[in-house]
Amino acid sequence: MERIKLEELYKNRGYRATISAAYNTFIENYKQIFRHTWLCMALMALLIPVVFVVAFAQVGGDFNPLVVGGYFLVSCLLLVVEMFYYGRVAMLFNEKAYGWNIGRVVKLWLWTMLLFSVIMLVVGGFVALAAIGIIPADQSAAQSVSPMAAEAANDMAYFKIMLLTYLLIFVVILLLLPYTYVSMKYIAEPQTHMWKLFFKNFKVGMRHWGYIFLTLFVMYIILMAVSFIIALPLLILFVVFILFIIGTPYGDEAAMPGYFPWLLYIVGAVTVFASMFISIIMFYVLYYIYGSIEAREKERESLGTVAEEAALANQ
């Protein structure tokens, strides 16, 4: 693999300097990055649009178990290709071999799945307990008195439960932002172990929550704007597709040309490929976030040491 030219990693940066460093690194090395990742991106770009085409083919049709099986097969293949893709991306941030990085990515994925499973169990338990107090206890009595009022009360109760669920998930996502720092540290430092990192460095990341949030928020807006421009042809095809779905049940003749599925697939593949390539800049943002936090922590330790020495000298 060709050497990637990186900016100074362990440097205290603000959110704008972090994004600027990531952008400069990506622009300066885009040819090497493309040669390094294009095959995995191409495989994913060939797999993901299959979902669009199959959804189009199933409009107005009966349930087909073969289609469900096809979706499952494509999802499994996509997951495998994703592991290979992220393994290639991880090689951009350490000097380990491809196979080692794939193993690293798989371990990180398993840790992430375990973490989210525990969180979902906790959130689900909390929502279930809250639902006991929200849902009316004696629904049969309420139905006999006023069915419409009882139905409205039930609808409001379920709305409150859904709102509570979404709010909890949103809060959890915000609280998990330091996990991005922990994950990048795990990739960038080959000698580390995830179980040690999580319990020690998650707290470190939480001290810099505001910096992580602001940097990722601004970068997310930028990527959303760029992705919208890239995906505009695909979005137009989706609008045409939705109008076709809406019009067919009302007796409109199917006006879709025979080549539409192929057009949908090709445009989808190009969109996925371009979006994935552009999104690699986000990994560099995470990389420089990690470096900035490390630099800030060293400065913090140095200030603590100086303060301690000064206190001892004054005694």
PALUMDREN-637529 format. One record per atom (N, C-alpha, C, O, CB): residue in three letters; x, y, z. Coordinates in pm, whole numbers, plus 50000, padded with zeros to 5 digits. Glycine has a CB too. Layout:
N
alaXYZ...
//
This chain:
315
met500834987950000met500005000050000met500875012550000met501865013350072met499065000150122glu500485022449919glu501225034949914glu501035042850045glu499975042650106glu500765043349794arg502105049550083arg502075057250207arg501145069150194arg501235076850099arg503485061850244ile500235070650291ile499315081950293ile499975093650366ile500535091950475ile497965078050361lys499905105450306lys500475117350368lys499475123150467lys498425128250428lys500865127950261leu499825122350593leu498935126950699leu499455139950759leu500655142450759leu498785116350807glu498545147950811glu498955159550889glu499315155151030glu499075143651068glu497825170250891glu499895164151106glu500285160751244glu499055155651320glu498025162251325glu500915173251317leu499195143951379leu498035137551443leu497785143251583leu496695148151612leu498245122551452tyr498805142451668tyr498615146151809tyr498785161251825tyr499825166351868tyr499625138551900lys497715168151788lys497705182751792lys496335187351840lys495305182251795lys498035188851652asn496335197051931asn495075202351985asn494395210851879asn494845221851847asn495335210652114arg493295205651824arg492555212551718arg491135215651762arg490555208251842arg492545204251589gly490585226451711gly489165229051725gly488395221551618gly488995214451537gly488865244151717tyr487085223151616tyr486295215351522tyr486585219251377tyr486635210651290tyr484805217151551arg486795232151351arg487085236451214arg488455231651167arg488605227351053arg487005251551204ala489445232351256ala490785227551220ala490775212351199ala491515207251115ala491795231351330thr489965205251275thr489855190651259thr489275187151123thr489805178551052thr488995184451371ile488185193751086ile487555191250956ile488485195350843ile488565188450741ile486225198750945ser489175206450861ser490125211050760ser491255201050741ser491645198350627ser490685224850798ala491785195550849ala492865185650840ala492385173150768ala493105167450686ala493395182050980ala491165168850798ala490605157050732ala490405159650583ala490715151050500ala489275152950797tyr489895171350550tyr489665174850410tyr490985175450333tyr491095170050223tyr488925188350401asn491975182050390asn493265183150324asn493915169550301asn494495167050196asn494195191950405thr493805160850401thr494365147350388thr493675139550278thr494315132750198thr494255139750521phe492345140650273phe491585133350171phe491905138550031phe492125130649940phe490075134550199ile491945151650014ile492215157549882ile493635154249836ile493855151449718ile492015172649886glu494585154649928glu495975152249891glu496235137549856glu497165134549782glu496885156450004asn495415128649910asn495675114249894asn494545106749824asn494505094449830asn495925108050028tyr493625113849758tyr492435107249706tyr492755096449603tyr492025086549593tyr491515117449643lys493845098049527lys494205087849428lys494625074949497lys494195064049458lys495325092949337gln495475076049599gln495915064149674gln494735057649746gln494625045449750gln497015067749775ile493865066049803ile492695060749875ile491785053249778ile491275042549810ile491915072149944phe491585059049661phe490715052649561phe491295039149518phe490575029249514phe490535061749438arg492585038649487arg493205026049445arg493155015649557arg493095003649531arg494665028449403his493165020349679his493185011349794his491805005549825his491714994449879his493725018649915thr490735012849793thr489405008749837thr488405005949725thr487295001549754thr488845019349925trp488755008449600trp487755008249493trp487074994649476trp485884994149447trp488405012349363leu487814983749494leu487224970549470leu486104967549570leu485034963049530leu488304959749479cys486354970049698cys485324967649799cys484124976949780cys482984972949798cys485904969449941met484394989449743met483304998849718met482484994349597met481264995749596met483855013049696ala483164989049495ala482454984349376ala481554972449409ala480424971749360ala483454980549265leu482044963249491leu481234951749530leu479994956049607leu478904950849584leu482054941949614met480164965449699met479014970449775met478054978149686met476834977349703met479484979349890ala478604985549589ala477754993049496ala476964983649406ala475884987349359ala478605002449411leu477474971649381leu476744961949300leu475674954749381leu474664950249325leu477714951849241leu475874953549512leu474934946049596leu473774954649645leu472624950249640leu475654940249715ile474044966649692ile472994974849754ile471844978249659ile470694977349701ile473604987749806pro472094981949531pro470964985249443pro470054973449410pro468964975449357pro471484990949315val470484961249440val469604949649419val468314951449497val467244947449451val470314936549460val468424957349616val467244959749700val466244968749628val465044966249632val467654966149834phe466754979249562phe465864988549490phe465114981249378phe463894982649363phe466665000349432val465864973449301val465284966849184val464264956349226val463204955149164val466374960449099val464584948649330val463654938449377val462384944749431val461294939549409val464304929649484ala462524956049503ala461344963149553ala460464967849438ala459234967149447ala461764975149640phe461074972549331phe460314976749213phe459594964949150phe458434966049110phe461244983349111ala460284953549140ala459694941749076ala458544936049157ala457654929549100ala460744930949057gln458524938449290gln457494932649377gln456244941249391gln455294937149457gln458074930149512val456244953049331val455084961949344val453844955149286val453814951049170val455344975549274gly452824954249371gly451564948349325gly451564933249320gly450564927149284gly451224953549191gly452684926949357gly452774912449353gly452444906149487gly452334913149588gly454144908149308asp452284892949488asp452004885649611asp453314883149687asp454414884649634asp451294872249580phe453134879349813phe454304876249895phe455054864449834phe454464854249801phe453884873150041asn456344866149821asn457184855749762asn458324852449858asn459194860749881asn457744860249624pro458324840249915pro459394836650010pro460774836849946pro461774838850015pro459124822950069leu460834834749815leu462134835049747leu462734849049753leu463954850749765leu461984830649600val461864859149746val462334872949754val462914875749894val463954882049907val461184882849723val462204870849997val462694872450134val464044865550150val464964870950212val461674866850236gly464144853450095gly465414846350098gly466514853750023gly467674853750065gly465254832550040gly466134860049911gly467094867849834gly467594879849912gly468784883049911gly466474872449703tyr466654886649980tyr467054897950064tyr468044893450171tyr469054900050196tyr465814904350128phe467734882150234phe468604877050341phe469994873750287phe471004876850351phe467974864550406leu470044867450170leu471324863950109leu472134876450075leu473334877150103leu471094855549983val471474886150015val472154898749981val472664905650107val473764911250107val471204908049902ser471864905450215ser472264911750341ser473504905050399ser474404911750448ser471124911350443cys473534891750393cys474704884350444cys475954887450361cys477024889750415cys474424869150444leu475784887350229leu476914890650141leu477404904950166leu478604907650167leu476524888849994leu476444913950185leu476784927850208leu477564929550339leu478514937350346leu475524936450211leu477154922150442leu477844922750570leu479294918050557leu480204924050613leu477104914350675val479494907250482val480844901950460val481704912050384val482844914650421val480794888650383val481134917750277val481874927550198val482184939950281val483254945850268val481074931550072glu481244943750369glu481474955250457glu482674952950547glu483474962050569glu480234957950542met482814940850601met483954937850686met485264939250608met486254944450660met483834923650743phe485264934650483phe486454936150399phe486714950950368phe487854955450367phe486284928150268tyr485634958250343tyr485774972550311tyr486354980250430tyr487294987950414tyr484414978650271tyr485784978050549tyr486274985250666tyr487674980650705tyr488434988150765tyr485314983350784gly487994968250670gly489364963550690gly490344971450604gly491424974950650gly489474948850658arg489964974150479arg490794982350390arg490914996650444arg492005002450442arg490204982550248val489805002150491val489825015750544val490705016350670val491455025950688val488395020550577ala490605006150756ala491395005950879ala492895006150850ala493675011450929ala491044993750963met493295000350736met494715000250698met495255014250674met496465016350678met494914991850573leu494355023950651leu494785037750630leu495295044050760leu495965054450756leu493635045950575phe494985037850875phe495275044051004phe496245035951090phe496555040051202phe493995046051080asn496735024851040asn497785017551110asn498625010051006asn498305010050888asn497195007751216glu499675003951050glu500614997450958glu500474982350960glu501384975150917glu502035001350993lys499354977451008lys499124963051015lys498624957750880lys498184965350794lys498114959751126ala498704944350865ala498304937850740ala496784937950724ala496044940650819ala498844923350734tyr496344934750603tyr494904934850570tyr494134924850655tyr493084928150710tyr494694931850421gly494654912550666gly493964902350745gly493834906250890gly492794903850952gly494704889150734trp494884912350945trp494824916651085trp493744927251103trp492994926951201trp496184922151130asn493664936551010asn492674947251020asn491244942051004asn490324947151068asn492944957950915ile491054931950920ile489714926050908ile489304919951041ile488174921651087ile489674915350796gly490234912651104gly489944907151237gly489634917951338gly488744916351421gly491104898851286arg490354928951330arg490134940251421arg488744946151401arg488034949251497arg491194951051400val488364947651276val487054953251243val485934943951290val484914948551343val486934955751091val486104930851271val485094921251315val484934921851467val483804921751518val485484906951271lys486044922551540lys485974923751686lys485254936651728lys484434936551819lys487384923351748leu485574947651660leu484914960351691leu483424959551662leu482614964751738leu485544971751610trp483054952951552trp481634951251518trp480924942951625trp479794946251664trp481494944551380leu481554932351672leu480944923851776leu480784931651906leu479754930551972leu481804911151800trp481784939351942trp481684947752062trp480544957852048trp479794960152142trp483014955052087thr480424963751930thr479364973551907thr477984967151915thr477064972851974thr479544980251771met477844955151857met476574948051863met476214944452007met475054945452047met476624935451777leu477204940152084leu476974936952225leu476554949252302leu475614948752382leu478244930852288leu477234960452279leu476904972852348leu475484977352316leu474724980852406leu477894983752309phe475114977152187phe473774981552148phe472704971852197phe471584976152228phe473704983051997ser473014959152203ser472044949252254ser471734952052400ser470574951852441ser472584934952236val472774954552480val472574957652622val471774970452638val470864971252721val473924958852696ile472114980552558ile471414993352567ile469954991852527ile469064997552592ile472095003852479met469684984252420met468304982252377met467484974652481met466294977252497met468274974852244leu468124965252550leu467434958152657leu467074967552771leu465974966952826leu468304946552709val467994976352806val467744985952914val466644995752872val465724998452949val469044993552950val466765001152750val465755010452701val464395003652691val463375009452729val466165016152564gly464384991252638gly463124983852627gly462484981352762gly461274982352777gly463344970752557gly463304977952861gly462774975752996gly462204988453056gly461164988253120gly463854970253086phe462904999553035phe462435012353087phe461125016353021phe460205020953089phe463495023353065val461035014652889val459805018052817val458665009052861val457525013652874val460015016952663ala458944996152884ala457894986852928ala457354990953065ala456144990353088ala458434972552935leu458254995053155leu457794999553286leu456985012553274leu455975014253343leu459005001653379ala457445021453188ala456705033953168ala455345031453106ala454385038453137ala457515043553081ala455265021553017ala454005018552949ala452935013953046ala451745016253024ala454215007852843ile453355007553155ile452395002853255ile451625014653314ile450425013753341ile453104994953368gly452325025753333gly451675037553388gly450985046153285gly450135054453320gly452665045653461ile451345044453157ile450765052853052ile449485046852995ile448485053852979ile451765054952940ile449505033652964ile448345027152904ile447235025753008ile447495021253119ile448725013252847pro445995029552975pro444885028253070pro444735013853119pro444775004453040pro443575032953006ala444565012353250ala444514998953308ala443224991653273ala443284980253227ala444664999853460asp442064997953293asp440774991453269asp440214996253136asp439385005353132asp439764994453386gln440664990053027gln440224994252894gln438804989552863gln438074996352790gln441184989152789ser438414978152916ser437064972852887ser435984981952944ser434954984252879ser436904958652943ala436204987053066ala435224996053127ala435125009153049ala434035014453028ala435584998953274ala436275014253006ala436275026652928ala435585024752794ala434895033752747ala437705031552907gln435755012952732gln435115010052604gln433605009952618gln432885014652530gln435594996752548ser433115004452729ser431675003552749ser431035017252772ser429885019452735ser431354994452865val431795026452832val431255039852860val431305048552735val430295054552697val432055046652973ser432455049252672ser432625057652554ser433705051652464ser434895054052486ser432995072352593pro433295043752365pro434285037152279pro435225046852209pro436415044152198pro433585028752176met434685058152160met435515067652088met436545074152181met437715075852144met434645078452023ala436105077752302ala437035083752398ala438095073752440ala439265077352458ala436275088852522ala437695060952456ala438655050652495ala439685048552385ala440875046952412ala437935037452526glu439225048552259glu440145046752146glu441115058552136glu442305056652108glu439365045252014ala440595070652159ala441455082552156ala442495082052267ala443655085752248ala440605095352168ala442065077252386ala442995076052499ala444085065852469ala445255067952502ala442245072152627asn443695054652406asn444675044452369asn445665049752266asn446875047352277asn443975031952314asp445145057052166asp446025062752064asp447015072452127asp448195072452091asp445195069951956met446545080752220met447435090252287met448475083052372met449625087252379met446615099852374ala448055072152436ala448985064452519ala450095058352434ala451275059052471ala448245053352596tyr449725052452321tyr450725046352233tyr451635057152171tyr452815054852147tyr450035038152122phe451055068852145phe451865079952094phe452915084152197phe454065086552162phe450975092152057lys452515084852324lys453455088452431lys454555078052445lys455715081452468lys452705089952564ile454185065252430ile455175054552440ile456185055552326ile457395054352349ile454485040752438met455695057752204met456585058952089met457485071252104met458675070752073met455775059751959leu456905082252151leu457685094552170leu458775092352275leu459915096552258leu456775106252212leu458405085652384leu459375082652489leu460495073852435leu461665075952466leu458685075852608thr460135063852353thr461125054752295thr462105062252208thr463325060552220thr460435043652214tyr461585070652119tyr462455078252029tyr463345088152105tyr464505090052070tyr461605085851925leu462785094352209leu463575103752289leu464715096552361leu465835101552367leu462685110952390leu464415084752415leu465445076952484leu466545072652387leu467735073352420leu464815064652551ile466145068052268ile467135063952168ile468005075752127ile469215074452110ile466445057752045phe467365087452110phe468105099552073phe469115103352181phe470265106752151phe467135111252048val468695102752307val469585105952419val470745095952425val471885099852448val468815105852553val470435083152404val471475072752408val472505075152297val473705073852320val470835058652393ile472015078652177ile472945081452066ile473875092952101ile475075092352072ile472155084751937leu473335103452163leu474165114752204leu475185110752310leu476335114952306leu473295126152256leu474745102452404leu475655098152511leu476745088752459leu477805087552520leu474875091352621leu476475082152347leu477445072652292leu478455079152197leu479295072252140leu476715061652219leu478385092252178leu479335098852089leu480805096152127leu481615094452036leu479075113852090pro481175095552256pro482565092352290pro483005078552241pro484205075852233pro482755093052438tyr482055069952208tyr482415056652157tyr483135057752022tyr483915048951987tyr481165047752142thr482875068551946thr483595070551820thr485085072651846thr485925067851770thr483005082551743tyr485405079751952tyr486805081851991tyr487445068652034tyr488565065551996tyr486915092252105val486715060852114val487215047852160val487455038552042val488465031552037val486215041352260ser486525038351946ser486645029551830ser487855033151745ser488605024251703ser485375030251744met488055046051720met489215050151640met490525047451713met491515043851649met489115064851604lys490545049151842lys491745045951921lys492045031051911lys493205027051903lys491545050152070tyr491005022851910tyr491175008351898tyr491775004751762tyr492584995451752tyr489825001151917ile491375011951657ile491915009351522ile493325014951507ile494175008551446ile490985015451416ala493565026751561ala494845033651539ala495965028251627ala497145029851594ala494675048451564glu495605022051739glu496625016851831glu496515001651837glu495714996351915glu496455023151973pro497294994551757pro497164979951746pro497394972351876pro496904961151890pro498134974951644gln498134978151971gln498464970952092gln497364971452197gln497474965052302gln499734976452150thr496294979052171thr495234980852270thr494234969352266thr494154961752170thr494524994152246his493454968452375his492374958452387his491064965852414his491024975252493his492674947952501met490014961652347met488764969052351met488164969552491met487654979952532met487764962852256trp488234958652564trp487574958552696trp488264968152793trp487624973652882trp487574944252755lys489594970152775lys490304979952857lys489984994152811lys489775003152893lys491814977352851leu489964996052679leu489695009252623leu488325014452663leu488185026052701leu489795008752473phe487325005752655phe485955010352674phe485755015852814phe485205026752831phe484974998952648phe486205008652915phe485955012853053phe486875024453096phe486535031853188phe486145001053147lys488025025953030lys488955036553067lys488775048952981lys488705060053032lys490375031653058asn488705047152849asn488745058552759asn487375064052723asn487285075152669asn489445054752634phe486295056752751phe484965062552729phe484785074852817phe484205084852775phe483855052052757lys485285073952939lys485205085453030lys486045097152977lys485655108752991lys485695081553172val487195093952917val488035104352856val487265111152743val487245123452734val489365098252802gly486645103052657gly485855108652548gly484705117152598gly484345127152536gly485325097552461met484105113152711met482985120752766met483425134752811met482635144252807met482355113252884arg484685135952854arg485195149252892arg485245158752772arg485195170952788arg486585148152954his485335152952653his485425160952530his484165159352445his484215160452322his486685156852448trp483045156652510trp481785153952440trp481385165652349trp480965163552236trp480665151052541gly481525177852400gly481125189552321gly481925190752193gly481365193752087gly481275202152404tyr483215188552202tyr484085189252084tyr483705178351982tyr483625181051862tyr485565187752125ile483485166252031ile483095155151942ile481765158151875ile481615156451754ile483025141852020phe480795162651954phe479465165451901phe479505176351794phe478945174651686phe478505169552014leu480165187451824leu480185198751730leu480885194951600leu480415198351492leu480875210951794thr482005187851612thr482765183851492thr481945174451405thr481845176351284thr484085177151531leu481355164151466leu480585154451388leu479305160651334leu478875157251223leu480245142251475phe478685169651409phe477465176051364phe477715184451238phe476965183551140phe476875184851475val478765192751242val479095201051126val479475192251007val479045194850895val480255210751160met480275181851033met480705173150923met479515165550865met479455163250744met481785163250971tyr478575161650950tyr477385154550904tyr476555163350811tyr476055158750709tyr476535149851024ile476405175950846ile475655185350760ile476335186750624ile475675186750521ile475535199150828ile477665187950626ile478415189350500ile478235176950414ile477955177950294ile479925191750528leu478385165250475leu478245152750398leu476815150650348leu476615145450238leu478665140850484met475835154850427met474445153650383met474195162150260met473515157950167met473485157650496ala474755174350259ala474575183150143ala475245177150019ala474665177149911ala475155197150173val476475172150036val477195166149922val476475153549875val476335151249754val478665162849962ser476035145349969ser475335132849934ser474035135649861ser473645128249771ser475055124550060phe473345146449900phe472095150049833phe472355153249686phe471595149149598phe471435161949902ile473435160549660ile473765163949522ile474105151349443ile473675149649329ile474935173949517ile474895142549505ile475295130049438ile474075121249410ile473975115049304ile476315122249525ala473165120849508ala472025111749498ala470815117749426ala469775111249418ala471605107349635leu470935129949375leu469785136449313leu469185128349197leu467965127049192leu470195150149263pro469975122849104pro469375114448998pro468615102449054pro467555098949003pro470445109648903leu469155096149158leu468475084749219leu467185089049288leu466185081949282leu469395077749320leu467215100549353leu466015105749419leu464915108549318leu463735106049345leu466335118549499ile465285113649202ile464305116149095ile463655103049050ile462445102349030ile464965123248974leu464485092649036leu463935079548997leu463005074149105leu461995067949074leu465075069548972phe463345076449232phe462485071949342phe461135079249339phe460095073249365phe463185074249477val461165092049308val459905099749298val459025093949187val457815092249204val460195114749270val459655090949073val458915084748962val458355071349005val457215067948973val459815083148838phe459155063649078phe458755050449127phe457545051649221phe456595043849210phe459925043649199ile457595061449314ile456495063249409ile455215067649337ile454125062849370ile456875073749516leu455345076449241leu454165080649163leu453565068849089leu452345067849074leu454535091849064phe454415059849041phe453945047748975phe453175038949071phe452125033549036phe455125039948915ile453685037449195ile453015029249296ile451665035249333ile450675028049348ile453895027849422ile451625048549348ile450385055249386ile449345054249275ile448165052249301ile450655070049420gly449785055649151gly448845056149040gly448285042549001gly447145041848955gly449495062248923thr449055031849018thr448615018548972thr447335013649038thr446455008748967thr449695008548998pro447165014749172pro445915009949232pro444675017349186pro443565012149200pro445995010849381tyr444825029449132tyr443675037249089tyr443355035548941tyr442605043348883tyr443915051849119gly443925025348882gly443565021948745gly444445027948639gly444205025748520gly442205026048719asp445475035648679asp446385041148580asp447155029848513asp447535020148578asp447355051348644glu447375031248389glu448145021148317glu449605022248356glu450145033148373glu447975022548165ala450255010648369ala451675010348403ala452465016848291ala452515011748179ala452154995748428ala453085028148322ala453785035848220ala455285034248229ala456035041048159ala453425050348230met455745025248315met457185023448333met457785016348212met457295005848171met457465015548461pro458845022048155pro459505015148043pro460215002548091pro460525001248210pro460505024447974gly460464993348001gly461084980648037gly462494982048090gly462964973548166gly461084971647920tyr463174992748051tyr464554994348095tyr464665001348232tyr465765003348282tyr465325002347991phe463515005048294phe463555012448420phe464305004948531phe465105011148600phe462145015448466pro464064991748551pro464834984848655pro466344985648634pro467094987248730pro464414970348661trp466784984348508trp468214985348480trp468724999448506trp469835001148558trp468504981248335leu467935009348470leu468305023248496leu468415025848646leu469345032348693leu467285032848432leu467425020548721leu467425021948866leu468665015548927leu469285021049018leu466145015748926tyr469015003648875tyr470164996448929tyr471465003848898tyr472305005348987tyr470224982248871ile471655008348776ile472905014948737ile473085028148812ile474165030948864ile472925017448584val472025036248816val472095049048887val472345046549036val473115053749100val470795057348866gly471675036349091gly471875032949232gly473305028749259gly473885032749360gly470925021849273ala473895020549170ala475265015849188ala476255027549184ala477165028349267ala475625005549080val476075036449088val476975048149077val476835057149200val477835062149252val476655056248948thr475605059049246thr475365067549364thr476015061649488thr476675068749564thr473865069349387val475815048649510val476405042049626val477935042949623val478565046049724val475965027249633phe478505040149507phe479975040549493phe480525054449525phe481465055849603phe480395036249350ala479925064649463ala480395078349484ala480215082849629ala481085089249687ala479665087949391ser479065079349689ser478785083149827ser479755076549924ser480205082850020ser477355079549864met480075063849899met481005056849987met482395062649978met483095063850079met481035041949953phe482805066249858phe484145071949842phe484245085449913phe485235088149981phe484485073449694ile483235093949897ile483245106949962ile483195105550114ile483815113350185ile482065115349914ser482455095550163ser482265093950307ser483545089650379ser483605090250502ser481175083850334ile484575085450305ile485835081650369ile486445093450444ile487205091550539ile486835076350264ile486105105450402ile486615117250471ile486165117350617ile486855122950703ile486135130050401met485005111250646met484525110650784met485465102550872met485645105650990met483125104650789phe486075092150816phe487045084250894phe488255092850931phe488805091351040phe487495071850814tyr488655101750841tyr489765110650873tyr489355120950978tyr490175124951060tyr490275117750746val488105125150976val487605133951081val487705126951216val488165132751314val486145138251053leu487265114251221leu487355106551346leu488805104551388leu489125104651507leu486675092851329tyr489685102851290tyr491105100751318tyr491715113151383tyr492455112051481tyr491855097351188tyr491405124951330tyr491965137151386tyr491245141251515tyr491835148151599tyr491875148451283ile490005137151533ile489335138751663ile490095130951770ile490385136051878ile487855134151656tyr490415118451736tyr491185109951827tyr492525116451861tyr492915117051978tyr491405095951766gly493255121351759gly494545127651782gly494435140151866gly495295142651951gly495205130851652ser493405147951843ser493205160351919ser492905157452065ser493435164152154ser492075168651857ile492075147652091ile491755143952229ile492985138752301ile493215141952418ile490625133452233glu493775130652231glu495015125652291glu495935137252328glu496525137252436glu495735115952195ala496055147052239ala496895158752266ala496345166752384ala497115171252469ala496985167752142arg495035168452390arg494435175952500arg494645168852633arg494875175252736arg492945177952476glu494565155452630glu494765147952753glu496205148952803glu496445149652923glu494395133252732lys497165149052709lys498565150752748lys498795164652807lys499515166252906lys499505148552627glu498175174752746glu498275188252801glu497645188952940glu498165195653029glu497595198352707arg496545182052957arg495855181753086arg496725175253192arg496815180153305arg494515174253074glu497365164153154glu498265157353248glu499465166053282glu499905166353397glu498725144053190ser499995173153182ser501145181953205ser500785193253300ser501565196653389ser501665187653072leu499595199153279leu499155209953367leu498935204853509leu499235211753607leu497875216153314gly498405192453518gly498205186553650gly499515184053721gly499625186153841gly497435173553638thr500515179553645thr501835177053703thr502485189953749thr503065190653858thr502745169953602val502395200453665val502955213553700val502285219153825val502955224553913val502805223353583ala500945217953832ala500205222953949ala500595215254075ala500705221054183ala498695221853925glu500785202254059glu501175193954174glu502565197654223glu502795198554343glu501135179054137glu503495199854129glu504845203854166glu504875217454232glu505615219754327glu505755203854044ala504035226654181ala503965239954241ala503405239454383ala503855246754471ala503105249054156ala502405230754403ala501815229154536ala502825223454634ala502865227754750ala500575220154530leu503635213954590leu504665208054676leu505745218154709leu506285218454820leu505275195754609ala506075226654609ala507115236754631ala506675247354733ala507505253054803ala507495243354499asn505375250054740asn504855260254831asn504645255254971asn504405263155063asn503565265554780gln504745241854989gln504525236455124gln505725239455215gln505715235655332gln504275221055116
//
